[in-house]
Amino acid sequence: MYRHILHYGIHFLVPILIAIFFFKENKIKIALILLAGIMIDVDHLWAEPLFDPSRCSIGFHPLHSYWAILVYSVLPFFKVTRVIGLALIIHIVADMVDCLLL
């Protein structure tokens, strides 16, 4: 239970808090972009089974691969992709925490 609360808390609560505290002028827009980071879970649709609570997403799904994570890690260094990169990194951190608690 603790694992799921922490995992989904990072997915949903952390982006909102980051938007509120660090992007005060555009907090709603930034919060929505940060929350949209969860869209990389679309790659779960190609997995068999679709959902496996004992499977670590990191390194298994294409958008959770180490190569993809490397790309996500570069995005915050460019102003135009900074928030998107942050959204994807938050998502990966949430999934890494979940993997550590398996």
A tleap script that builds the chain and sets N, CA, C and O, in Angstrom:
source leaprc.protein.ff14SB
mol = sequence {
  NMET TYR ARG HIE ILE LEU HIE TYR GLY ILE
  HIE PHE LEU VAL PRO ILE LEU ILE ALA ILE
  PHE PHE PHE LYS GLU ASN LYS ILE LYS ILE
  ALA LEU ILE LEU LEU ALA GLY ILE MET ILE
  ASP VAL ASP HIE LEU TRP ALA GLU PRO LEU
  PHE ASP PRO SER ARG CYS SER ILE GLY PHE
  HIE PRO LEU HIE SER TYR TRP ALA ILE LEU
  VAL TYR SER VAL LEU PRO PHE PHE LYS VAL
  THR ARG VAL ILE GLY LEU ALA LEU ILE ILE
  HIE ILE VAL ALA ASP MET VAL ASP CYS LEU
  LEU CLEU
}
set mol.1.N position { 0.830 -1.199 0.000 }
set mol.1.CA position { 0.000 0.000 0.000 }
set mol.1.C position { 0.874 1.263 0.000 }
set mol.1.O position { 0.633 2.193 -0.770 }
set mol.2.N position { 1.900 1.284 0.880 }
set mol.2.CA position { 2.814 2.424 0.964 }
set mol.2.C position { 3.476 2.666 -0.393 }
set mol.2.O position { 3.643 3.810 -0.816 }
set mol.3.N position { 3.849 1.588 -1.063 }
set mol.3.CA position { 4.502 1.689 -2.381 }
set mol.3.C position { 3.618 2.433 -3.372 }
set mol.3.O position { 4.100 3.302 -4.097 }
set mol.4.N position { 2.348 2.107 -3.410 }
set mol.4.CA position { 1.424 2.725 -4.369 }
set mol.4.C position { 1.140 4.188 -4.023 }
set mol.4.O position { 1.030 5.031 -4.914 }
set mol.5.N position { 1.024 4.480 -2.748 }
set mol.5.CA position { 0.793 5.870 -2.325 }
set mol.5.C position { 1.987 6.734 -2.710 }
set mol.5.O position { 1.818 7.839 -3.227 }
set mol.6.N position { 3.192 6.233 -2.460 }
set mol.6.CA position { 4.402 6.975 -2.806 }
set mol.6.C position { 4.533 7.122 -4.320 }
set mol.6.O position { 4.822 8.210 -4.817 }
set mol.7.N position { 4.321 6.036 -5.046 }
set mol.7.CA position { 4.444 6.050 -6.505 }
set mol.7.C position { 3.484 7.058 -7.139 }
set mol.7.O position { 3.901 7.908 -7.926 }
set mol.8.N position { 2.220 6.963 -6.801 }
set mol.8.CA position { 1.236 7.865 -7.412 }
set mol.8.C position { 1.299 9.275 -6.822 }
set mol.8.O position { 0.893 10.237 -7.475 }
set mol.9.N position { 1.800 9.402 -5.603 }
set mol.9.CA position { 2.027 10.726 -5.031 }
set mol.9.C position { 3.076 11.484 -5.830 }
set mol.9.O position { 2.929 12.678 -6.095 }
set mol.10.N position { 4.142 10.772 -6.214 }
set mol.10.CA position { 5.176 11.409 -7.036 }
set mol.10.C position { 4.609 11.743 -8.409 }
set mol.10.O position { 4.901 12.807 -8.955 }
set mol.11.N position { 3.806 10.855 -8.973 }
set mol.11.CA position { 3.223 11.105 -10.291 }
set mol.11.C position { 2.287 12.314 -10.308 }
set mol.11.O position { 2.289 13.080 -11.272 }
set mol.12.N position { 1.499 12.491 -9.267 }
set mol.12.CA position { 0.457 13.516 -9.304 }
set mol.12.C position { 0.678 14.693 -8.352 }
set mol.12.O position { 0.401 15.833 -8.725 }
set mol.13.N position { 1.157 14.453 -7.158 }
set mol.13.CA position { 1.314 15.532 -6.187 }
set mol.13.C position { 2.589 16.346 -6.432 }
set mol.13.O position { 2.554 17.574 -6.362 }
set mol.14.N position { 3.694 15.689 -6.715 }
set mol.14.CA position { 4.968 16.389 -6.930 }
set mol.14.C position { 4.878 17.389 -8.091 }
set mol.14.O position { 5.327 18.523 -7.928 }
set mol.15.N position { 4.321 17.025 -9.252 }
set mol.15.CA position { 4.215 18.026 -10.331 }
set mol.15.C position { 3.412 19.259 -9.930 }
set mol.15.O position { 3.771 20.380 -10.291 }
set mol.16.N position { 2.345 19.058 -9.196 }
set mol.16.CA position { 1.519 20.193 -8.763 }
set mol.16.C position { 2.290 21.074 -7.791 }
set mol.16.O position { 2.249 22.300 -7.892 }
set mol.17.N position { 2.993 20.451 -6.849 }
set mol.17.CA position { 3.773 21.231 -5.880 }
set mol.17.C position { 4.912 21.985 -6.549 }
set mol.17.O position { 5.183 23.133 -6.195 }
set mol.18.N position { 5.578 21.361 -7.507 }
set mol.18.CA position { 6.651 22.044 -8.239 }
set mol.18.C position { 6.089 23.252 -8.989 }
set mol.18.O position { 6.682 24.330 -8.978 }
set mol.19.N position { 4.952 23.062 -9.634 }
set mol.19.CA position { 4.327 24.174 -10.370 }
set mol.19.C position { 3.956 25.318 -9.429 }
set mol.19.O position { 4.175 26.486 -9.752 }
set mol.20.N position { 3.401 24.990 -8.279 }
set mol.20.CA position { 2.965 26.022 -7.330 }
set mol.20.C position { 4.151 26.792 -6.754 }
set mol.20.O position { 4.113 28.019 -6.661 }
set mol.21.N position { 5.200 26.073 -6.371 }
set mol.21.CA position { 6.316 26.713 -5.672 }
set mol.21.C position { 7.381 27.318 -6.581 }
set mol.21.O position { 8.050 28.275 -6.191 }
set mol.22.N position { 7.547 26.777 -7.784 }
set mol.22.CA position { 8.637 27.245 -8.634 }
set mol.22.C position { 8.185 27.982 -9.895 }
set mol.22.O position { 8.993 28.644 -10.546 }
set mol.23.N position { 6.919 27.876 -10.239 }
set mol.23.CA position { 6.406 28.525 -11.451 }
set mol.23.C position { 5.132 29.288 -11.107 }
set mol.23.O position { 4.081 29.046 -11.701 }
set mol.24.N position { 5.219 30.193 -10.166 }
set mol.24.CA position { 4.040 30.891 -9.637 }
set mol.24.C position { 3.220 31.624 -10.689 }
set mol.24.O position { 1.991 31.645 -10.617 }
set mol.25.N position { 3.894 32.225 -11.666 }
set mol.25.CA position { 3.166 33.010 -12.669 }
set mol.25.C position { 2.354 32.139 -13.624 }
set mol.25.O position { 1.275 32.540 -14.062 }
set mol.26.N position { 2.856 30.973 -13.943 }
set mol.26.CA position { 2.176 30.077 -14.890 }
set mol.26.C position { 1.868 28.731 -14.252 }
set mol.26.O position { 1.946 27.700 -14.920 }
set mol.27.N position { 1.522 28.724 -12.978 }
set mol.27.CA position { 1.420 27.471 -12.238 }
set mol.27.C position { 0.424 26.477 -12.832 }
set mol.27.O position { 0.692 25.276 -12.816 }
set mol.28.N position { -0.689 26.923 -13.343 }
set mol.28.CA position { -1.679 25.982 -13.887 }
set mol.28.C position { -1.173 25.367 -15.179 }
set mol.28.O position { -1.258 24.154 -15.364 }
set mol.29.N position { -0.649 26.187 -16.066 }
set mol.29.CA position { -0.109 25.688 -17.334 }
set mol.29.C position { 1.040 24.712 -17.086 }
set mol.29.O position { 1.091 23.641 -17.691 }
set mol.30.N position { 1.953 25.080 -16.203 }
set mol.30.CA position { 3.104 24.229 -15.898 }
set mol.30.C position { 2.645 22.943 -15.219 }
set mol.30.O position { 3.152 21.865 -15.530 }
set mol.31.N position { 1.699 23.044 -14.301 }
set mol.31.CA position { 1.191 21.843 -13.626 }
set mol.31.C position { 0.600 20.872 -14.642 }
set mol.31.O position { 0.822 19.665 -14.544 }
set mol.32.N position { -0.141 21.380 -15.606 }
set mol.32.CA position { -0.729 20.504 -16.623 }
set mol.32.C position { 0.343 19.841 -17.493 }
set mol.32.O position { 0.221 18.670 -17.853 }
set mol.33.N position { 1.380 20.590 -17.824 }
set mol.33.CA position { 2.475 20.007 -18.618 }
set mol.33.C position { 3.198 18.949 -17.794 }
set mol.33.O position { 3.501 17.867 -18.296 }
set mol.34.N position { 3.474 19.261 -16.528 }
set mol.34.CA position { 4.166 18.296 -15.673 }
set mol.34.C position { 3.322 17.038 -15.455 }
set mol.34.O position { 3.850 15.926 -15.444 }
set mol.35.N position { 2.038 17.214 -15.285 }
set mol.35.CA position { 1.149 16.054 -15.135 }
set mol.35.C position { 1.062 15.235 -16.423 }
set mol.35.O position { 0.838 14.025 -16.379 }
set mol.36.N position { 1.238 15.887 -17.556 }
set mol.36.CA position { 1.182 15.191 -18.846 }
set mol.36.C position { 2.361 14.235 -19.040 }
set mol.36.O position { 2.353 13.411 -19.954 }
set mol.37.N position { 3.363 14.349 -18.184 }
set mol.37.CA position { 4.491 13.427 -18.252 }
set mol.37.C position { 4.071 11.979 -18.116 }
set mol.37.O position { 4.793 11.079 -18.546 }
set mol.38.N position { 2.917 11.746 -17.526 }
set mol.38.CA position { 2.421 10.384 -17.354 }
set mol.38.C position { 2.049 9.743 -18.695 }
set mol.38.O position { 1.842 8.533 -18.784 }
set mol.39.N position { 1.968 10.583 -19.738 }
set mol.39.CA position { 1.607 10.046 -21.055 }
set mol.39.C position { 2.642 9.079 -21.618 }
set mol.39.O position { 2.337 8.325 -22.541 }
set mol.40.N position { 3.869 9.086 -21.077 }
set mol.40.CA position { 4.839 8.109 -21.582 }
set mol.40.C position { 4.467 6.690 -21.169 }
set mol.40.O position { 5.081 5.726 -21.627 }
set mol.41.N position { 3.465 6.560 -20.307 }
set mol.41.CA position { 2.981 5.225 -19.954 }
set mol.41.C position { 2.198 4.571 -21.085 }
set mol.41.O position { 1.738 3.439 -20.943 }
set mol.42.N position { 2.041 5.271 -22.208 }
set mol.42.CA position { 1.385 4.678 -23.367 }
set mol.42.C position { 2.119 3.407 -23.813 }
set mol.42.O position { 1.519 2.512 -24.408 }
set mol.43.N position { 3.422 3.339 -23.519 }
set mol.43.CA position { 4.180 2.153 -23.922 }
set mol.43.C position { 3.778 0.897 -23.143 }
set mol.43.O position { 4.163 -0.210 -23.519 }
set mol.44.N position { 3.019 1.056 -22.077 }
set mol.44.CA position { 2.508 -0.104 -21.345 }
set mol.44.C position { 1.491 -0.875 -22.194 }
set mol.44.O position { 1.249 -2.058 -21.957 }
set mol.45.N position { 0.901 -0.202 -23.176 }
set mol.45.CA position { -0.099 -0.860 -24.028 }
set mol.45.C position { 0.496 -1.983 -24.864 }
set mol.45.O position { -0.230 -2.876 -25.299 }
set mol.46.N position { 1.805 -1.953 -25.095 }
set mol.46.CA position { 2.452 -2.987 -25.903 }
set mol.46.C position { 2.966 -4.150 -25.066 }
set mol.46.O position { 3.487 -5.125 -25.607 }
set mol.47.N position { 2.822 -4.051 -23.746 }
set mol.47.CA position { 3.341 -5.094 -22.859 }
set mol.47.C position { 2.345 -6.244 -22.734 }
set mol.47.O position { 1.138 -6.069 -22.898 }
set mol.48.N position { 2.874 -7.390 -22.447 }
set mol.48.CA position { 2.048 -8.575 -22.216 }
set mol.48.C position { 2.501 -9.208 -20.910 }
set mol.48.O position { 3.624 -9.710 -20.860 }
set mol.49.N position { 1.721 -9.217 -19.877 }
set mol.49.CA position { 0.386 -8.646 -19.749 }
set mol.49.C position { 0.449 -7.112 -19.696 }
set mol.49.O position { 1.495 -6.519 -19.431 }
set mol.50.N position { -0.677 -6.514 -19.952 }
set mol.50.CA position { -0.775 -5.055 -19.978 }
set mol.50.C position { -0.303 -4.438 -18.660 }
set mol.50.O position { 0.440 -3.457 -18.666 }
set mol.51.N position { -0.728 -5.002 -17.541 }
set mol.51.CA position { -0.330 -4.512 -16.226 }
set mol.51.C position { 0.172 -5.677 -15.392 }
set mol.51.O position { -0.508 -6.692 -15.247 }
set mol.52.N position { 1.352 -5.521 -14.856 }
set mol.52.CA position { 1.933 -6.518 -13.964 }
set mol.52.C position { 2.486 -5.779 -12.760 }
set mol.52.O position { 3.508 -5.103 -12.878 }
set mol.53.N position { 1.840 -5.886 -11.601 }
set mol.53.CA position { 2.270 -5.118 -10.438 }
set mol.53.C position { 3.673 -5.478 -9.940 }
set mol.53.O position { 4.266 -4.726 -9.167 }
set mol.54.N position { 4.196 -6.598 -10.368 }
set mol.54.CA position { 5.530 -7.004 -9.924 }
set mol.54.C position { 6.607 -6.711 -10.973 }
set mol.54.O position { 7.750 -7.142 -10.821 }
set mol.55.N position { 6.254 -5.988 -12.026 }
set mol.55.CA position { 7.211 -5.668 -13.094 }
set mol.55.C position { 7.737 -4.251 -12.918 }
set mol.55.O position { 6.979 -3.321 -12.644 }
set mol.56.N position { 9.042 -4.106 -13.079 }
set mol.56.CA position { 9.669 -2.784 -13.042 }
set mol.56.C position { 9.602 -2.200 -14.453 }
set mol.56.O position { 10.052 -2.828 -15.411 }
set mol.57.N position { 9.048 -1.012 -14.576 }
set mol.57.CA position { 8.915 -0.354 -15.878 }
set mol.57.C position { 10.256 0.067 -16.462 }
set mol.57.O position { 10.449 0.046 -17.677 }
set mol.58.N position { 11.187 0.454 -15.578 }
set mol.58.CA position { 12.486 0.962 -16.022 }
set mol.58.C position { 13.255 -0.155 -16.718 }
set mol.58.O position { 13.503 -1.216 -16.145 }
set mol.59.N position { 13.619 0.110 -17.952 }
set mol.59.CA position { 14.363 -0.876 -18.727 }
set mol.59.C position { 13.490 -1.916 -19.411 }
set mol.59.O position { 13.993 -2.721 -20.195 }
set mol.60.N position { 12.196 -1.914 -19.130 }
set mol.60.CA position { 11.305 -2.900 -19.747 }
set mol.60.C position { 10.517 -2.291 -20.904 }
set mol.60.O position { 10.497 -2.845 -22.003 }
set mol.61.N position { 9.880 -1.173 -20.662 }
set mol.61.CA position { 9.071 -0.512 -21.687 }
set mol.61.C position { 9.951 0.417 -22.525 }
set mol.61.O position { 10.910 0.988 -22.005 }
set mol.62.N position { 9.636 0.576 -23.820 }
set mol.62.CA position { 10.481 1.411 -24.699 }
set mol.62.C position { 10.669 2.854 -24.223 }
set mol.62.O position { 11.785 3.371 -24.282 }
set mol.63.N position { 9.627 3.506 -23.761 }
set mol.63.CA position { 9.741 4.889 -23.301 }
set mol.63.C position { 10.307 4.992 -21.883 }
set mol.63.O position { 10.470 6.087 -21.347 }
set mol.64.N position { 10.602 3.836 -21.288 }
set mol.64.CA position { 11.235 3.765 -19.975 }
set mol.64.C position { 12.623 3.131 -20.088 }
set mol.64.O position { 13.213 2.720 -19.089 }
set mol.65.N position { 13.130 3.059 -21.316 }
set mol.65.CA position { 14.443 2.453 -21.544 }
set mol.65.C position { 15.548 3.400 -21.084 }
set mol.65.O position { 15.320 4.595 -20.894 }
set mol.66.N position { 16.730 2.856 -20.910 }
set mol.66.CA position { 17.854 3.689 -20.466 }
set mol.66.C position { 18.211 4.738 -21.515 }
set mol.66.O position { 18.643 5.836 -21.163 }
set mol.67.N position { 18.040 4.422 -22.778 }
set mol.67.CA position { 18.300 5.396 -23.850 }
set mol.67.C position { 17.299 6.542 -23.788 }
set mol.67.O position { 17.665 7.706 -23.950 }
set mol.68.N position { 16.038 6.208 -23.555 }
set mol.68.CA position { 15.010 7.254 -23.442 }
set mol.68.C position { 15.283 8.135 -22.221 }
set mol.68.O position { 15.144 9.356 -22.287 }
set mol.69.N position { 15.669 7.511 -21.114 }
set mol.69.CA position { 15.965 8.271 -19.898 }
set mol.69.C position { 17.141 9.214 -20.131 }
set mol.69.O position { 17.154 10.328 -19.607 }
set mol.70.N position { 18.115 8.782 -20.901 }
set mol.70.CA position { 19.249 9.639 -21.247 }
set mol.70.C position { 18.771 10.880 -22.008 }
set mol.70.O position { 19.221 11.993 -21.735 }
set mol.71.N position { 17.866 10.683 -22.957 }
set mol.71.CA position { 17.303 11.814 -23.711 }
set mol.71.C position { 16.525 12.734 -22.772 }
set mol.71.O position { 16.664 13.955 -22.847 }
set mol.72.N position { 15.703 12.154 -21.884 }
set mol.72.CA position { 14.921 12.967 -20.948 }
set mol.72.C position { 15.834 13.811 -20.063 }
set mol.72.O position { 15.490 14.935 -19.696 }
set mol.73.N position { 16.995 13.265 -19.724 }
set mol.73.CA position { 17.933 13.963 -18.846 }
set mol.73.C position { 18.600 15.162 -19.511 }
set mol.73.O position { 19.093 16.056 -18.824 }
set mol.74.N position { 18.619 15.186 -20.825 }
set mol.74.CA position { 19.223 16.291 -21.564 }
set mol.74.C position { 18.219 17.426 -21.784 }
set mol.74.O position { 18.614 18.588 -21.876 }
set mol.75.N position { 16.956 17.110 -21.867 }
set mol.75.CA position { 15.921 18.099 -22.191 }
set mol.75.C position { 15.883 19.325 -21.274 }
set mol.75.O position { 15.676 20.430 -21.775 }
set mol.76.N position { 16.073 19.187 -19.959 }
set mol.76.CA position { 16.008 20.382 -19.102 }
set mol.76.C position { 17.108 21.412 -19.351 }
set mol.76.O position { 17.011 22.540 -18.868 }
set mol.77.N position { 18.139 21.051 -20.085 }
set mol.77.CA position { 19.228 21.986 -20.351 }
set mol.77.C position { 18.896 22.999 -21.450 }
set mol.77.O position { 19.658 23.938 -21.682 }
set mol.78.N position { 17.769 22.809 -22.119 }
set mol.78.CA position { 17.339 23.715 -23.191 }
set mol.78.C position { 16.038 24.376 -22.780 }
set mol.78.O position { 15.093 23.700 -22.375 }
set mol.79.N position { 15.989 25.676 -22.882 }
set mol.79.CA position { 14.825 26.429 -22.410 }
set mol.79.C position { 13.521 25.939 -23.028 }
set mol.79.O position { 12.510 25.829 -22.333 }
set mol.80.N position { 13.534 25.648 -24.314 }
set mol.80.CA position { 12.312 25.268 -25.018 }
set mol.80.C position { 11.776 23.894 -24.574 }
set mol.80.O position { 10.582 23.627 -24.716 }
set mol.81.N position { 12.632 23.034 -24.047 }
set mol.81.CA position { 12.192 21.697 -23.630 }
set mol.81.C position { 12.330 21.477 -22.125 }
set mol.81.O position { 12.156 20.358 -21.642 }
set mol.82.N position { 12.639 22.528 -21.395 }
set mol.82.CA position { 12.923 22.407 -19.957 }
set mol.82.C position { 11.780 21.779 -19.170 }
set mol.82.O position { 12.008 20.834 -18.414 }
set mol.83.N position { 10.581 22.267 -19.324 }
set mol.83.CA position { 9.448 21.779 -18.526 }
set mol.83.C position { 9.052 20.370 -18.957 }
set mol.83.O position { 8.704 19.540 -18.118 }
set mol.84.N position { 9.103 20.101 -20.236 }
set mol.84.CA position { 8.790 18.746 -20.726 }
set mol.84.C position { 9.810 17.751 -20.179 }
set mol.84.O position { 9.451 16.659 -19.737 }
set mol.85.N position { 11.077 18.137 -20.213 }
set mol.85.CA position { 12.115 17.271 -19.657 }
set mol.85.C position { 11.892 17.021 -18.175 }
set mol.85.O position { 12.047 15.896 -17.700 }
set mol.86.N position { 11.529 18.065 -17.446 }
set mol.86.CA position { 11.243 17.920 -16.025 }
set mol.86.C position { 10.065 16.972 -15.803 }
set mol.86.O position { 10.095 16.142 -14.894 }
set mol.87.N position { 9.039 17.096 -16.627 }
set mol.87.CA position { 7.875 16.213 -16.520 }
set mol.87.C position { 8.279 14.749 -16.710 }
set mol.87.O position { 7.844 13.874 -15.961 }
set mol.88.N position { 9.103 14.497 -17.704 }
set mol.88.CA position { 9.522 13.121 -17.982 }
set mol.88.C position { 10.438 12.587 -16.893 }
set mol.88.O position { 10.366 11.407 -16.547 }
set mol.89.N position { 11.292 13.434 -16.354 }
set mol.89.CA position { 12.185 13.004 -15.275 }
set mol.89.C position { 11.390 12.708 -14.002 }
set mol.89.O position { 11.691 11.742 -13.301 }
set mol.90.N position { 10.396 13.514 -13.698 }
set mol.90.CA position { 9.537 13.243 -12.538 }
set mol.90.C position { 8.876 11.883 -12.705 }
set mol.90.O position { 8.805 11.099 -11.759 }
set mol.91.N position { 8.398 11.609 -13.902 }
set mol.91.CA position { 7.757 10.325 -14.175 }
set mol.91.C position { 8.736 9.172 -13.950 }
set mol.91.O position { 8.393 8.175 -13.314 }
set mol.92.N position { 9.936 9.310 -14.467 }
set mol.92.CA position { 10.947 8.254 -14.329 }
set mol.92.C position { 11.333 8.076 -12.860 }
set mol.92.O position { 11.518 6.947 -12.406 }
set mol.93.N position { 11.457 9.166 -12.117 }
set mol.93.CA position { 11.773 9.067 -10.686 }
set mol.93.C position { 10.669 8.303 -9.960 }
set mol.93.O position { 10.957 7.450 -9.121 }
set mol.94.N position { 9.410 8.600 -10.274 }
set mol.94.CA position { 8.295 7.880 -9.658 }
set mol.94.C position { 8.390 6.384 -9.960 }
set mol.94.O position { 8.171 5.554 -9.077 }
set mol.95.N position { 8.712 6.046 -11.192 }
set mol.95.CA position { 8.825 4.632 -11.558 }
set mol.95.C position { 10.048 3.981 -10.934 }
set mol.95.O position { 10.006 2.802 -10.584 }
set mol.96.N position { 11.142 4.733 -10.787 }
set mol.96.CA position { 12.342 4.176 -10.139 }
set mol.96.C position { 12.063 3.885 -8.663 }
set mol.96.O position { 12.486 2.853 -8.142 }
set mol.97.N position { 11.360 4.782 -8.000 }
set mol.97.CA position { 10.991 4.560 -6.598 }
set mol.97.C position { 10.134 3.307 -6.510 }
set mol.97.O position { 10.328 2.479 -5.620 }
set mol.98.N position { 9.194 3.168 -7.427 }
set mol.98.CA position { 8.330 1.991 -7.441 }
set mol.98.C position { 9.175 0.725 -7.617 }
set mol.98.O position { 8.933 -0.279 -6.947 }
set mol.99.N position { 10.151 0.770 -8.504 }
set mol.99.CA position { 11.017 -0.396 -8.732 }
set mol.99.C position { 11.828 -0.727 -7.484 }
set mol.99.O position { 12.009 -1.899 -7.153 }
set mol.100.N position { 12.312 0.291 -6.796 }
set mol.100.CA position { 13.092 0.069 -5.585 }
set mol.100.C position { 12.269 -0.566 -4.474 }
set mol.100.O position { 12.801 -1.291 -3.633 }
set mol.101.N position { 10.973 -0.292 -4.474 }
set mol.101.CA position { 10.091 -0.823 -3.427 }
set mol.101.C position { 9.451 -2.156 -3.804 }
set mol.101.O position { 8.662 -2.698 -3.029 }
set mol.102.N position { 9.771 -2.685 -4.961 }
set mol.102.CA position { 9.214 -3.997 -5.355 }
set mol.102.C position { 9.685 -5.081 -4.428 }
set mol.102.O position { 9.321 -6.244 -4.604 }
savepdb mol mol.pdb
quit
